[in-house]
Amino acid sequence: MTTDDRFNPASAPSTLDEIRATVKARYGATARRVADSAATASCCGPAEGSSGCCGGTSESWDPITADLYDAGEMAGIPAEALLASLGCGSPTALAELREGETVLDLGSGGGIDVLLSARRVGPTGKAYGLDMTDEMLALALDNKARAGATNVEFLKGHIEAIPLPSNTVDVIISNCVINLSGDKRQVMREAFRVLAPGGRFAVSDVIVREGLPDVIKENMSLWTGCVSGALEESEFLALLTEAGFENPSIEPTRIYDRADASALLKGTGLDDSLADEIAGRVMSGFVRATKPGGTVRPTTPPSARELVALGATEGARSSCGCDDDCCR
Ligand SMILES: C[S@@+](CC[C@H](N)C(=O)[O-])C[C@H]1O[C@@H](n2cnc3c(N)ncnc32)[C@H](O)[C@@H]1O
């Protein structure tokens, strides 16, 4: 993510639909830019000390997305997937993922964490990505094809209404997405519903350590840039507990200092002096929680027919025919 992608400042979004529309427009534009730069660039390996992007020179460094994946982790993952990375952590590096498990990535974007998960769970496991933005789903499908991944499926839908059956997922990951939702309580409820008993919530997100000034919370550029909508630590833990999760915890992975805060404010129309109010109060964190219940059992992924019935289609695919296994 670059600060240049952010919209001009506007008042805070109010309804869930308005928030989704604004977020979708912003990430649709980002996906198109990434697709364009991937098509023209030939230097898409992660440059040391950079955000991994090799696009236009107008891009500015972003403290949230910079330097999240190490080279070893990225071996065998298409460079284009890293180019499309917009997260704030590396959930697959911190989550425990086992052979044969089913993983779901909420807000999968260009698909980097889905591809990394797919490698970890192996051919007997399955990795789903869920995203609402068509352009992101298109990027993700291209990256899936480049990676030659066979245990990966990208679903279109909202993280507030996950198009998967209850009790079918072993691990939920997500990377810098829950902060963007206009109904975080519903996201936690849905995560709890689809997880199997004993299933794990293992999510990277931007989190506020102490309250932020209203002028920052109300800035739409900073909302779509993953800051204004971020939950406070205590709110995140309370929502997880309310949804039914056990042992919720948050591990800080990067705390933003004044220079980072100043970079975040660029292009938002807000005065740089506000960086003093953000510094040390906003962090990237790794959130863990468990759905109570017995030991995790092997899950049977839902059939294509079930997915269609639940409203999920893989990327642009919307029909159901015998070739895509609907006839089971
Ligand atoms: C900051 S990007 C992160 C993408 C990806 N997780 C990564 O690390 O590169 C946010 C993504 O979440 C998706 N998104 C945001 N809100 C969503 C929602 N309510 N339902 C589904 N997808 C959503 C956007 O379309 C976008 O692809």
The ligand as an SDF file (V2000), in Angstrom:
LIG
                    3D

 27 29  0  0  0  0  0  0  0  0999 V2000
   -5.2920   -3.9860    3.1190 C   0  0  0  0  0  0  0  0  0  0  0  0
   -5.8290   -5.1160    1.9060 S   0  0  0  0  0  0  0  0  0  0  0  0
   -5.0670   -6.6010    2.4950 C   0  0  0  0  0  0  0  0  0  0  0  0
   -5.0100   -7.6900    1.4620 C   0  0  0  0  0  0  0  0  0  0  0  0
   -4.2790   -8.9610    1.8840 C   0  0  0  0  0  0  0  0  0  0  0  0
   -4.7800   -9.4710    3.1300 N   0  0  0  0  0  0  0  0  0  0  0  0
   -2.7900   -8.7190    1.9770 C   0  0  0  0  0  0  0  0  0  0  0  0
   -2.2050   -8.9050    3.0470 O   0  0  0  0  0  0  0  0  0  0  0  0
   -2.1930   -8.3670    0.9620 O   0  0  0  0  0  0  0  0  0  0  0  0
   -7.5360   -5.3310    2.3260 C   0  0  0  0  0  0  0  0  0  0  0  0
   -8.2940   -6.3420    1.4730 C   0  0  0  0  0  0  0  0  0  0  0  0
   -9.4960   -6.6830    2.1640 O   0  0  0  0  0  0  0  0  0  0  0  0
  -10.5960   -6.6380    1.2940 C   0  0  0  0  0  0  0  0  0  0  0  0
  -11.7630   -6.2620    2.1200 N   0  0  0  0  0  0  0  0  0  0  0  0
  -11.9090   -5.1540    2.8720 C   0  0  0  0  0  0  0  0  0  0  0  0
  -13.0730   -5.1670    3.5220 N   0  0  0  0  0  0  0  0  0  0  0  0
  -13.6910   -6.3330    3.1760 C   0  0  0  0  0  0  0  0  0  0  0  0
  -14.9370   -6.9260    3.5250 C   0  0  0  0  0  0  0  0  0  0  0  0
  -15.7850   -6.3050    4.3550 N   0  0  0  0  0  0  0  0  0  0  0  0
  -15.2560   -8.1300    3.0060 N   0  0  0  0  0  0  0  0  0  0  0  0
  -14.4000   -8.7550    2.1240 C   0  0  0  0  0  0  0  0  0  0  0  0
  -13.2030   -8.2390    1.7500 N   0  0  0  0  0  0  0  0  0  0  0  0
  -12.8480   -7.0370    2.2760 C   0  0  0  0  0  0  0  0  0  0  0  0
  -10.2200   -5.5980    0.2440 C   0  0  0  0  0  0  0  0  0  0  0  0
  -10.9190   -5.8190   -0.9580 O   0  0  0  0  0  0  0  0  0  0  0  0
   -8.7180   -5.8180    0.1080 C   0  0  0  0  0  0  0  0  0  0  0  0
   -8.4290   -6.7870   -0.8700 O   0  0  0  0  0  0  0  0  0  0  0  0
  1  2  1  0
  2  3  1  0
  2 10  1  0
  3  4  1  0
  4  5  1  0
  5  6  1  0
  5  7  1  0
  7  8  2  0
  7  9  1  0
 10 11  1  0
 11 12  1  0
 11 26  1  0
 12 13  1  0
 13 14  1  0
 13 24  1  0
 14 15  1  0
 14 23  1  0
 15 16  2  0
 16 17  1  0
 17 18  1  0
 17 23  2  0
 18 19  1  0
 18 20  2  0
 20 21  1  0
 21 22  2  0
 22 23  1  0
 24 25  1  0
 24 26  1  0
 26 27  1  0
M  CHG  2   2   1   9  -1
M  END
$$$$
